[in-house]
Amino acid sequence: MTAATACAFGALVCFGIGDWIYRRAARDGYAAHQFLMGQACLFAPSVILYAAATGTLSVGGAALWGNLAGLFLFVGFFLFARSLRTGPVSVNGPVFRLGFVVTVGLAIATLGEPVTAAKLGGLVLALLAVPLLLGGAPPAGTRRLSGRSLAEVLVATVAAGVGYFCHKLGSVGGAPPATLVAAQAMVFASLAVLSTAAIERGLAWPPGLWRHAVPTAVVLAAAFLLMVNALSAGQASVVVPIAQMGFVPAALLGIAVEGEAMTPRKGLGLAAAVAALALLALA
């Protein structure tokens, strides 16, 4: 296993913990835009201070790809949250998770990254694992997917995939990983605050949000730093699919900590995910 692949697996674990905390925040009644603002306001200063402390903070040049990544990722997460207002999470969740397919396509088409048998097999298994772990028939009475919701989640998926690819382009341009993540955070946090102010016609920190926002900011800072470090040395068509399979540890935490049922569907999804990760690690 290369250092880049090891970093990608570390990012996978951190993204998974972040997903799990987000689900708990949603169950506690916090709106998506409130949670995005809360974790972003803590995430941004953390990664900026880290980049400054390590002497790798810079602006302009290839770092602008990090700013662009922040824009695309915010659009992706914001539209995904909006899509859930008129569409079922059992459908929209798996669709949004397929953003790594966009990244892979861009990396192969524009950077000439190779298509190997191991990579292709891993991607196919990853595509199977997403709906098995995150999908399923919605409960009776659940709203159906509307045309607007479908459009929002599709745009969100493409935007997220492009955002991850922007980090690869920044790495190719020579920007340090910490600089790219800090640049992303500057844009993402600014847009998160502005959107929350527009939606709520003011800014107010919901009581108790700290207990979710603080750990999420910590694990996401680690996740993005690990992923962008991996992108600086590895192929985007391998690193991003591995890192974005954070739904695997999130599912395991749900089963182990929250007592969620281990169904045959989940078992098959986990098996497909493990096989996908094994093949991608060899790619």
C-alpha angles and dihedrals in degrees: 000000000000124000089250092055091047090053090049090054090049089052090050091057093047094047089049093054089048091052091050093051090048090055090051091050091051090051089052089058103257115147118238094244091051092051093046090051093046098051093038093054089055097036095054100056091041096057093038091054090046092052091047093047092051092048093240101108113120138150133218128019115057090353087077087075086066090054089051090049089054091053095049094043092050091050089049097050094040094051091044090055090048091049090060091064091071102018137059118260088221087070105027095046096061092042092054091049089062092074088107088070088065090050092049092049092050093046093051095042100044106023098036095235109175126253108224129179092248092050093047092047092048092051092049091051091046089053089052094047095055099065092036093056100033105026133061134131112312117241119267111280094024113143118257124243109272125208091248093050091049091050092049095050093046092052089045091053094050092045093052092048091050090048092057090047091053088063090055091051090050090051091050088051091056102254114149113248094241090052092052093050092046091050090050091050094051092058097036095050093046092052092044092055094044093048092049091049090050094047096045097030089235143024124269129157107230113234113262096013090120093073090062101031098052099054091040092053090050097050094041091050088054091044096053094042090052094045095048091045087053091049091053090063106021142052117280089218089063104030099049097048090050094046094045093055088085087127086081098066088036090057092046091051090050091053098041101038106025099035097241114172118265099223126184087250092056091045091054090046092051091048091051091048094050091049090048092052091048092053094044090051088058095045 
